């Protein structure tokens, strides 16, 4: 069944309060269109009126009637608003370095739109309408990734603000609202989470094929084992392995097997389950942040008032992204150990390097195993926490004396996800080779489909033939992501039961 195009889909309704990771992925990666309702526009107008009334009363409002940072004592006349707005955007437009991908840019626009739709920033509906147009027309914007300390992504957001509003006269407070946002950190974090969630499920399926290639003992996913340790993630991934390996010969009684397999096999459901539980918490925090105020001040239509806050501090997001990235190192480390065990004849009982001797002494899959270990080490390095932050009292008269580094945490999440995809693709290639050498038959109902999938582009490596490069499989995975999604969706999500 062909997926609906972006033109055929219903637009994603943006309310300011219920944006999900799935919706962001649809807009950012599948070019889904967006819409805001009349009720959202009215709420924005009502919030704007609260700000306007406060300005007319002569109240001191950060970034609206006063300057920002160390110049908060300076007042801004209403006649000087347009010039102040222009200079505020230009002053913060200092980012350089690599450009964000267009999917990150679209995700950033969506998070910013959702923030404006809540009414909390006090901007006029026309600003939201311009963002809706930019998304629905797929406007290309160059946004630099470097520069954010996690207390608003000001340098990156100024790229967007100048691209969309450089020829548009901003009203009081709107320039600050555009850049006093961590929309790019939030969007990158949401995209990284979507990747991590899918990769973890893929790694469980791949590990199931590795179990067959190694002739692992499946006792650890028995009902007795899964009921003995009451963690939701353990149950979810244990049941998924049961389903993937249904009808597999490794379940047959009397099959030769170890009593105690290496922990990269025996702890498989525990490791993946722990990662899943951590990701579940991270998802909750990330989605809450995407629907929370990220600016200062914050306006409340319900209270008909505003308050000075520190909602631009992304510590909650940063901690959630740290937890997300820390969930994967045990998973990729175990993947590397499974690959090492399969290519080592001492452990697997298969021929050295998983290639029969050709009289020349070629090392077979041993080189792939070393490369696998190398990129796994890189992925593990990217998991280092950012929440211990960068303290400094040297800026803004000591007011900005801490930083969450959420943007760096999010960028590292996306980079780590790319490495993990290669890590699991290589394990898949090695597992398929081991399965065929061992003559495992039959394979499980899920692992058989995965084996057939990899064999569509990666043939069995015979003696005298160099082991394959993973690039072809990675392209195959990208081109057939719908098939993989269907295969992974067939597992059992115990969180819904």
C-alpha positions as CSV (number, residue, x, y, z in Angstrom):
1,X,0.0,0.0,0.0
2,X,1.5,3.3,-1.0
3,X,1.8,6.0,1.7
4,X,-0.2,9.1,1.2
5,X,1.7,12.1,-0.2
6,X,2.0,15.3,1.8
7,X,-0.7,16.8,-0.4
8,X,-3.1,14.0,0.3
9,X,-2.7,13.9,4.1
10,X,-4.7,16.0,6.4
11,X,-2.6,18.9,7.8
12,X,-1.2,18.6,11.2
13,X,-3.2,20.9,13.5
14,X,-0.9,22.9,15.7
15,X,-2.5,24.0,19.1
16,X,0.5,24.9,21.2
17,X,-0.2,22.2,23.8
18,X,-0.1,18.7,22.2
19,X,2.7,18.4,19.6
20,X,4.1,14.9,19.5
21,X,7.4,13.4,18.2
22,X,5.4,11.5,15.5
23,X,3.9,14.7,14.2
24,X,7.2,16.5,14.1
25,X,8.7,13.6,12.2
26,X,5.8,13.7,9.7
27,X,6.4,17.5,9.1
28,X,10.2,17.4,9.2
29,X,10.9,14.3,7.2
30,X,7.7,13.6,5.2
31,X,6.9,17.3,4.4
32,X,3.4,17.0,6.0
33,X,1.6,20.4,5.9
34,X,0.4,22.2,9.0
35,X,-2.5,24.4,10.0
36,X,-3.7,26.5,13.0
37,X,-7.3,27.0,13.9
38,X,-9.3,30.2,14.4
39,X,-9.3,29.4,18.1
40,X,-5.5,29.3,18.2
41,X,-5.4,32.7,16.4
42,X,-7.9,34.1,18.9
43,X,-5.8,32.9,21.8
44,X,-2.7,34.5,20.4
45,X,-4.6,37.8,19.9
46,X,-5.9,37.6,23.5
47,X,-2.4,37.1,24.8
48,X,-1.0,39.8,22.6
49,X,-3.6,42.2,24.1
50,X,-2.3,41.5,27.6
51,X,1.2,42.5,26.5
52,X,0.0,45.6,24.7
53,X,-2.0,46.7,27.7
54,X,1.1,46.3,30.0
55,X,3.2,48.3,27.6
56,X,0.6,51.1,27.5
57,X,0.6,51.2,31.3
58,X,4.3,51.9,31.2
59,X,5.4,48.6,32.9
60,X,9.0,47.5,32.5
61,X,8.9,44.4,30.4
62,X,12.1,42.5,29.5
63,X,12.8,42.7,25.7
64,X,9.7,44.7,25.1
65,X,10.1,48.0,27.0
66,X,13.7,47.3,28.1
67,X,16.8,46.1,26.4
68,X,18.2,42.6,27.1
69,X,21.2,41.0,28.8
70,X,23.6,43.5,30.5
71,X,21.6,46.4,29.1
72,X,18.3,45.6,30.8
73,X,18.5,49.1,32.5
74,X,18.1,50.7,29.1
75,X,14.5,51.6,28.1
76,X,13.1,51.3,24.6
77,X,10.6,53.9,23.3
78,X,7.7,52.6,21.2
79,X,9.0,54.7,18.4
80,X,12.3,52.8,18.6
81,X,10.8,49.3,18.6
82,X,11.4,48.5,14.9
83,X,15.0,49.6,15.0
84,X,15.6,47.8,18.3
85,X,14.1,44.6,16.8
86,X,16.3,44.8,13.8
87,X,19.5,45.3,15.8
88,X,18.5,42.6,18.3
89,X,18.3,40.0,15.5
90,X,21.4,41.2,13.8
91,X,23.4,41.3,17.1
92,X,22.6,37.7,17.7
93,X,23.2,36.5,14.1
94,X,26.7,35.3,14.9
95,X,26.4,31.6,14.2
96,X,28.6,29.9,11.7
97,X,29.9,26.4,11.0
98,X,27.9,23.6,9.6
99,X,24.3,24.2,8.3
100,X,21.4,22.3,9.7
101,X,19.7,19.8,7.4
102,X,16.3,20.9,6.0
103,X,14.5,18.3,8.1
104,X,16.0,19.9,11.2
105,X,15.0,23.4,9.9
106,X,11.4,22.2,9.3
107,X,11.3,20.6,12.7
108,X,12.6,23.9,14.2
109,X,10.0,25.9,12.5
110,X,7.3,23.5,13.8
111,X,8.5,23.8,17.4
112,X,8.6,27.6,17.1
113,X,5.1,27.6,15.6
114,X,3.8,25.4,18.4
115,X,5.3,27.8,20.9
116,X,3.6,30.8,19.3
117,X,0.3,29.0,19.0
118,X,0.2,28.5,22.8
119,X,-0.1,32.3,23.2
120,X,2.5,32.4,25.9
121,X,5.0,34.5,23.9
122,X,2.5,37.2,23.1
123,X,3.3,37.5,19.4
124,X,0.6,38.4,16.8
125,X,-1.1,35.6,14.8
126,X,0.5,37.0,11.6
127,X,3.9,35.6,12.8
128,X,2.4,32.2,13.1
129,X,0.8,32.5,9.7
130,X,4.2,33.3,8.1
131,X,5.7,30.2,9.7
132,X,2.8,28.1,8.4
133,X,3.4,29.4,4.9
134,X,7.1,28.7,5.2
135,X,6.4,25.1,6.2
136,X,3.7,24.5,3.6
137,X,5.7,26.0,0.8
138,X,8.8,24.1,1.9
139,X,10.8,27.2,2.1
140,X,14.6,26.6,2.3
141,X,16.4,28.4,5.1
142,X,20.1,28.3,6.0
143,X,20.5,27.8,9.7
144,X,23.8,27.4,11.4
145,X,24.2,24.7,14.1
146,X,27.0,26.2,16.2
147,X,26.5,28.9,18.8
148,X,23.8,27.7,21.3
149,X,24.7,27.2,25.0
150,X,21.3,25.8,25.8
151,X,19.8,29.1,27.2
152,X,17.9,29.8,24.0
153,X,19.3,28.9,20.6
154,X,19.6,32.6,19.8
155,X,22.2,32.5,17.1
156,X,20.4,29.7,15.2
157,X,17.0,31.2,15.7
158,X,18.2,34.6,14.4
159,X,19.0,32.9,11.1
160,X,15.3,31.9,10.9
161,X,14.0,35.2,12.2
162,X,16.0,37.2,9.6
163,X,15.0,34.8,6.8
164,X,11.3,35.1,7.5
165,X,11.0,38.6,9.0
166,X,13.8,40.7,7.7
167,X,11.5,42.8,5.5
168,X,8.6,42.7,8.1
169,X,8.2,45.3,10.8
170,X,8.1,43.4,14.1
171,X,6.0,44.7,17.0
172,X,7.1,45.2,20.6
173,X,8.5,42.0,22.1
174,X,8.3,40.0,19.0
175,X,12.0,40.0,18.1
176,X,12.9,38.6,21.5
177,X,10.2,36.0,21.2
178,X,11.7,34.8,17.9
179,X,15.2,34.2,19.3
180,X,14.4,33.5,23.0
181,X,13.6,30.0,22.0
182,X,15.3,26.6,22.0
183,X,13.3,25.3,19.1
184,X,16.3,23.9,17.2
185,X,17.6,22.0,20.2
186,X,14.1,20.6,20.8
187,X,13.6,19.7,17.2
188,X,16.9,17.9,16.9
189,X,16.2,16.1,20.2
190,X,12.8,14.9,18.9
191,X,14.3,13.7,15.6
192,X,17.1,11.9,17.4
193,X,14.6,10.3,19.7
194,X,12.6,9.0,16.7
195,X,15.8,7.5,15.3
196,X,16.8,5.9,18.7
197,X,13.4,4.4,19.2
198,X,13.4,2.7,15.8
199,X,17.1,1.7,16.1
200,X,16.6,0.0,19.4
201,X,13.8,-2.1,18.0
202,X,15.8,-2.9,14.9
203,X,18.8,-4.0,17.1
204,X,16.5,-6.4,18.9
205,X,15.5,-8.1,15.6
206,X,19.1,-8.1,14.4
207,X,20.2,-9.7,17.7
208,X,17.6,-12.4,17.2
209,X,19.3,-13.4,13.9
210,X,22.7,-13.3,15.8
211,X,21.3,-15.7,18.3
212,X,20.6,-18.1,15.5
213,X,24.0,-17.5,13.9
214,X,25.7,-18.2,17.3
215,X,23.3,-21.1,18.3
216,X,22.5,-19.2,21.5
217,X,20.5,-20.6,24.3
218,X,17.0,-19.0,24.3
219,X,16.3,-19.7,27.9
220,X,16.7,-16.0,28.8
221,X,13.5,-15.1,26.9
222,X,11.4,-17.9,28.4
223,X,8.2,-16.9,30.2
224,X,9.9,-17.9,33.4
225,X,12.8,-15.5,32.8
226,X,10.6,-12.6,31.7
227,X,8.3,-12.9,34.7
228,X,11.1,-13.0,37.2
229,X,12.2,-9.4,36.7
230,X,9.2,-7.1,36.4
231,X,10.5,-4.3,34.1
232,X,8.3,-3.2,31.2
233,X,11.2,-2.9,28.8
234,X,12.5,-6.4,29.5
235,X,9.1,-7.8,28.9
236,X,8.6,-5.9,25.7
237,X,11.9,-6.9,24.1
238,X,11.8,-10.4,25.5
239,X,8.4,-11.0,23.9
240,X,9.5,-9.4,20.7
241,X,12.4,-11.9,20.5
242,X,10.0,-14.7,21.3
243,X,7.9,-13.6,18.3
244,X,10.8,-13.0,16.0
245,X,12.2,-16.5,16.8
246,X,8.9,-18.4,16.7
247,X,9.4,-21.7,14.9
248,X,13.2,-21.3,14.9
249,X,15.3,-24.4,15.3
250,X,17.1,-22.9,18.2
251,X,14.0,-23.5,20.3
252,X,13.9,-27.2,19.6
253,X,14.7,-29.5,22.5
254,X,17.9,-31.4,22.2
255,X,19.7,-28.8,20.0
256,X,23.3,-28.5,21.1
257,X,23.8,-25.3,23.1
258,X,25.8,-23.7,25.9
259,X,24.5,-23.7,29.4
260,X,25.9,-20.2,30.0
261,X,26.2,-18.0,26.9
262,X,28.3,-14.8,27.0
263,X,26.3,-11.9,28.5
264,X,26.1,-10.1,25.2
265,X,23.5,-12.9,24.4
266,X,22.3,-13.9,27.8
267,X,21.6,-10.3,29.0
268,X,20.2,-9.2,25.6
269,X,16.6,-8.7,26.8
270,X,17.8,-7.0,30.0
271,X,20.0,-4.6,28.1
272,X,17.5,-3.7,25.5
273,X,14.8,-3.5,28.0
274,X,16.7,-1.1,30.2
275,X,17.4,1.1,27.2
276,X,13.7,1.0,26.3
277,X,12.7,2.1,29.8
278,X,15.1,5.0,29.7
279,X,13.8,6.0,26.3
280,X,10.3,6.0,27.6
281,X,11.2,8.5,30.3
282,X,13.1,10.6,27.8
283,X,10.2,10.7,25.4
284,X,7.9,12.0,28.1
285,X,10.3,14.8,29.0
286,X,11.1,15.7,25.4
287,X,7.4,16.0,24.4
288,X,6.6,18.0,27.5
289,X,9.4,20.4,26.6
290,X,8.1,20.8,23.1
291,X,4.8,22.0,24.5
292,X,6.2,24.2,27.3
293,X,7.0,27.9,27.3
294,X,10.6,28.5,26.3
295,X,10.7,32.3,26.5
296,X,10.8,35.2,29.0
297,X,8.5,36.7,30.0
298,X,5.6,34.3,29.8
299,X,2.0,35.4,29.2
300,X,-1.0,33.7,30.6
301,X,-4.4,34.2,29.1
302,X,-5.9,32.3,32.0
303,X,-4.4,34.6,34.6
304,X,-4.6,37.7,32.4
305,X,-1.1,38.5,33.4
306,X,2.5,37.9,32.7
307,X,5.6,36.8,34.7
308,X,9.3,37.0,34.4
309,X,10.7,33.5,34.2
310,X,13.8,31.4,33.2
311,X,11.8,29.1,30.8
312,X,14.6,29.4,28.2
313,X,16.8,27.2,30.5
314,X,16.8,23.8,28.7
315,X,18.0,21.7,31.7
316,X,15.0,19.4,31.5
317,X,15.6,18.8,27.8
318,X,19.3,18.4,28.2
319,X,18.9,15.8,31.0
320,X,16.3,13.9,28.9
321,X,18.7,13.8,25.9
322,X,21.5,12.7,28.1
323,X,19.4,9.8,29.3
324,X,18.4,9.0,25.7
325,X,22.1,8.8,24.6
326,X,23.1,6.9,27.7
327,X,20.6,4.2,26.9
328,X,22.4,3.0,23.8
329,X,26.1,2.3,24.8
330,X,25.2,-1.0,26.5
331,X,23.3,-2.0,23.4
332,X,26.0,-1.2,20.9
333,X,28.7,-2.7,23.2
334,X,26.8,-5.9,23.3
335,X,26.4,-5.8,19.5
336,X,30.2,-5.5,19.1
337,X,30.7,-8.5,21.4
338,X,28.2,-10.6,19.5
339,X,30.0,-9.8,16.3
340,X,33.4,-10.6,17.9
341,X,32.0,-13.9,19.2
342,X,30.6,-14.9,15.8
343,X,33.8,-14.3,13.9
344,X,35.9,-16.1,16.5
345,X,36.0,-19.8,15.8
346,X,36.8,-20.5,19.5
347,X,33.4,-19.1,20.5
348,X,31.2,-19.8,17.6
349,X,32.7,-23.1,16.4
350,X,32.4,-21.8,12.8
351,X,35.3,-21.3,10.4
352,X,37.8,-18.6,11.3
353,X,36.5,-15.2,10.2
354,X,33.3,-16.8,9.0
355,X,34.9,-17.6,5.6
356,X,36.1,-21.1,4.6
357,X,39.8,-21.3,4.1
358,X,40.8,-20.6,0.5
359,X,44.5,-21.6,0.9
360,X,45.6,-17.9,1.0
361,X,44.8,-17.1,4.6
362,X,42.5,-14.1,4.0
363,X,41.1,-12.9,7.4
364,X,37.5,-12.9,6.3
365,X,35.1,-11.0,8.5
366,X,37.7,-10.1,11.1
367,X,38.4,-6.7,9.5
368,X,34.7,-5.9,9.6
369,X,34.6,-6.8,13.3
370,X,37.5,-4.4,14.0
371,X,35.7,-1.6,12.1
372,X,32.5,-2.4,14.0
373,X,34.5,-2.0,17.3
374,X,35.9,1.3,16.1
375,X,32.5,3.0,15.3
376,X,31.0,1.5,18.5
377,X,33.7,3.3,20.5
378,X,32.8,6.5,18.7
379,X,29.1,6.1,19.5
380,X,30.0,5.4,23.2
381,X,32.1,8.6,23.4
382,X,29.1,10.6,22.1
383,X,27.0,9.5,25.1
384,X,28.9,11.6,27.6
385,X,26.4,13.7,29.6
386,X,26.1,17.4,28.9
387,X,24.0,18.3,32.0
388,X,27.1,18.9,34.1
389,X,27.2,22.1,32.0
390,X,29.5,25.0,31.5
391,X,29.5,27.4,34.4
392,X,30.3,31.0,33.9
393,X,29.6,34.3,35.6
394,X,31.4,36.4,33.1
395,X,28.5,37.3,30.8
396,X,25.5,39.5,31.2
397,X,26.7,41.0,34.5
398,X,26.7,37.5,36.1
399,X,23.0,36.9,35.4
400,X,23.6,34.2,32.8
401,X,25.7,32.1,35.1
402,X,24.9,28.7,33.9
403,X,24.1,26.9,30.6
404,X,22.5,23.5,29.8
405,X,24.3,22.8,26.5
406,X,21.1,21.1,25.3
407,X,21.9,21.9,21.6
408,X,25.2,20.0,21.9
409,X,23.4,17.1,23.5
410,X,20.8,17.1,20.7
411,X,23.5,17.3,17.9
412,X,25.4,14.4,19.5
413,X,22.2,12.4,19.6
414,X,21.7,12.7,15.8
415,X,25.3,11.8,15.2
416,X,25.1,8.9,17.5
417,X,22.0,7.6,15.8
418,X,23.9,7.6,12.4
419,X,26.7,5.5,13.9
420,X,24.2,3.1,15.6
421,X,22.5,2.5,12.2
422,X,25.9,1.3,10.8
423,X,26.6,-0.7,13.9
424,X,23.4,-2.7,13.6
425,X,23.8,-3.0,9.8
426,X,27.2,-4.6,10.2
427,X,25.9,-7.0,12.9
428,X,23.1,-8.0,10.5
429,X,25.7,-8.8,7.7
430,X,27.8,-10.9,10.1
431,X,24.7,-12.7,11.6
432,X,23.4,-13.6,8.1
433,X,26.9,-15.1,7.2
434,X,27.0,-17.1,10.5
435,X,23.4,-18.4,10.0
436,X,24.2,-19.6,6.5
437,X,27.5,-21.2,7.6
438,X,25.9,-23.0,10.5
439,X,23.0,-24.1,8.3
440,X,20.4,-23.0,10.8
441,X,17.0,-24.2,9.6
442,X,14.3,-23.2,10.0
443,X,14.8,-19.6,11.0
444,X,12.2,-17.7,13.1
445,X,9.2,-16.1,11.5
446,X,10.7,-12.6,12.0
447,X,14.4,-13.4,11.6
448,X,13.7,-15.3,8.3
449,X,12.2,-12.2,6.8
450,X,15.2,-10.2,8.0
451,X,17.6,-12.8,6.6
452,X,15.8,-12.7,3.2
453,X,15.9,-8.8,3.3
454,X,19.7,-8.7,3.7
455,X,20.3,-11.4,1.1
456,X,18.5,-9.2,-1.5
457,X,21.6,-7.1,-1.6
458,X,24.4,-8.9,0.4
459,X,25.1,-12.4,-0.9
460,X,26.8,-15.1,1.1
461,X,30.6,-14.6,1.1
462,X,32.3,-17.7,-0.3
463,X,36.1,-18.5,-0.1
464,X,38.2,-16.1,-2.2
465,X,35.6,-13.3,-2.1
466,X,36.1,-10.2,0.1
467,X,33.5,-9.6,2.8
468,X,30.9,-7.0,1.8
469,X,30.9,-3.3,2.6
470,X,27.8,-2.2,4.6
471,X,27.1,0.8,2.4
472,X,24.9,-1.2,0.0
473,X,22.9,-2.6,2.9
474,X,22.4,0.9,4.4
475,X,21.1,2.2,1.1
476,X,18.8,-0.9,1.0
477,X,17.5,-0.1,4.5
478,X,16.8,3.5,3.5
479,X,15.0,2.6,0.3
480,X,12.9,0.0,2.1
481,X,12.2,1.7,5.4
482,X,8.5,1.0,5.1
483,X,9.2,-2.8,5.0
484,X,11.4,-2.6,8.0
485,X,8.8,-0.5,9.9
486,X,6.2,-3.1,9.1
487,X,8.5,-5.9,10.3
488,X,9.3,-4.0,13.5
489,X,5.7,-3.0,14.2
490,X,4.9,-6.7,14.3
491,X,6.5,-7.0,17.8
492,X,4.5,-6.9,21.0
493,X,4.4,-3.5,22.7
494,X,3.6,-4.5,26.3
495,X,3.2,-0.8,27.3
496,X,-0.2,-0.9,25.6
497,X,-1.3,-4.0,27.4
